[in-house]
Each structure stands twice: as structure tokens, then as C-alpha cells.
Amino acid sequence: SGKIGSAVFRGPTLLNLDTKGRLVMPTRYRDALLEQCAGQLMVTIDINDRCLQLYPMPKWLEIEQHLNSLPSFNKAARRAQRLLVGHATDLEMDSAGRISIPPVLRSYATLDKKVMLIGQGHRFEIWSEDVWNQKLDEMLAEDDEGDEGLPDQMKQLVL
């Protein structure tokens, strides 16, 4: 079988959240998620934006191990541990490809009927459609900074 962790998730998808807080994962991701993690996922809050982070379980376990190895006496590390690990919730994709987002996390990310699933390589972000569109406008407007805010590795990238 293929390498674990080899699936790459890309692109935006507009999805509907049903009244029970479930969303149907797009068909194009389902096989990869079943192969990579048998549909076992982890969702947690994003500590910088009002959105959620959704990880295949093996990828999340790497991150959690790293978070838990940080010094708990460091204030920033402790904050990240509390927020990310403290909100982490196991999810299982059902046979219809649905995942159920817990109410406390839906509330954090103000998820209602329309949500954006944004592929970020080895994970996804889940946004309220309205919040995502507002964030997108903000990010596009930030262009006046030019190259100043970019890490050196990005400046050398030819797009």
C-alpha cells in the first residue's frame, strides 16, 4: 500500500452543514482519508483565526506529540497546549462520508449552514463561508506590503 501521510489536500470547497452539525467530506478526499487514517480524524480550533483545523489522525498525533513536548512553564507554549490539545476532538467519517462537528467548535468558528473546507496540504481548515470571504478580502488587501512580510524561502519561490 502507499505511504501513510502521502495524501495532499488542496483547494476550497463550499459545503452545507446539516441541522445536526454534520458535513459531507468531498468525494475526492474520501478514499485518501480512508486509506491514510481509516476515516479517523481530529478537529481543533485555530488559535489565530475563527476557524477549525481538521487533521487525519496520524498527522494530528505528530503535532500533539510536539505540542506536549514544549515546556509547560513557557506561557506561549502553555497557551498553545491549552487551546489546541484542550479543544481537540476525535471524529470518525461515517459510511456516507460525513463528519459531525461538536457544538462548542461550531460555535467557536461561527459555523452555520454554509461552510468552506480549505485544503492545506496535510490538513483542512473549516470556515464559516461569510468569515472566509471576509478573511479572503483582508488577505487580498494586504498585498500592499509587497515582499516585506514574506519569509526568505518564499521570496525565492517562482509562482
Residue pairs with C-beta under 8 A, 6 or more apart in sequence:
1 35
2 35
4 36
4 58
5 36
5 56
5 58
5 59
5 122
6 36
7 29
7 32
7 33
7 35
7 36
7 56
7 122
8 119
8 121
8 122
9 29
9 32
9 119
9 120
9 121
9 122
9 123
9 124
10 119
10 121
11 118
11 119
12 116
12 117
12 118
12 119
12 132
13 26
13 116
13 117
13 118
13 119
14 114
14 115
14 116
14 129
15 23
15 24
15 26
15 114
15 115
15 116
15 117
16 23
16 24
16 113
16 114
16 115
17 23
17 101
17 106
17 111
17 112
17 113
17 114
17 115
20 100
21 100
21 101
21 102
21 103
21 106
21 111
22 98
22 99
22 100
22 101
23 98
23 99
23 101
23 115
23 117
23 126
24 96
24 97
24 98
25 33
25 93
25 97
25 98
25 99
25 117
26 117
27 97
29 119
30 93
30 97
33 39
33 41
33 56
33 93
34 93
36 56
36 58
37 56
37 57
37 58
39 92
39 93
39 94
40 56
40 57
40 90
40 91
40 92
41 54
41 55
41 56
41 57
41 60
41 90
41 91
41 92
41 93
41 99
42 54
42 55
42 56
42 57
42 60
42 88
42 89
42 90
42 91
43 52
43 53
43 54
43 55
43 88
43 89
43 91
43 99
43 101
43 102
43 105
43 126
44 52
44 53
44 55
44 60
44 83
44 84
44 85
44 87
44 88
44 89
44 105
45 52
45 53
45 83
45 84
45 87
45 105
45 108
45 109
46 52
46 53
46 125
47 79
47 80
47 83
47 84
49 127
49 135
50 108
50 109
50 110
50 128
50 131
51 109
51 125
51 126
51 127
51 128
51 131
51 132
52 101
52 105
52 108
52 109
52 111
52 125
52 126
52 127
53 123
53 124
53 125
53 126
54 91
54 99
54 117
54 123
54 124
54 125
54 126
55 63
55 122
55 123
55 124
56 122
56 123
57 90
59 122
59 123
60 88
63 84
64 85
64 88
67 77
67 80
67 81
67 84
67 85
68 81
68 85
70 77
70 80
70 81
71 77
72 78
72 81
87 104
87 105
87 108
89 102
89 105
91 99
91 100
91 101
92 99
93 99
101 111
101 126
105 111
109 126
109 127
109 128
109 131
110 128
110 130
110 131
111 126
111 128
112 128
114 128
114 129
114 130
115 126
115 127
115 128
115 129
116 125
116 126
116 127
116 128
116 129
116 132
117 124
117 125
117 126
118 124
118 125
118 126
118 127
118 132
127 135
142 149
147 155
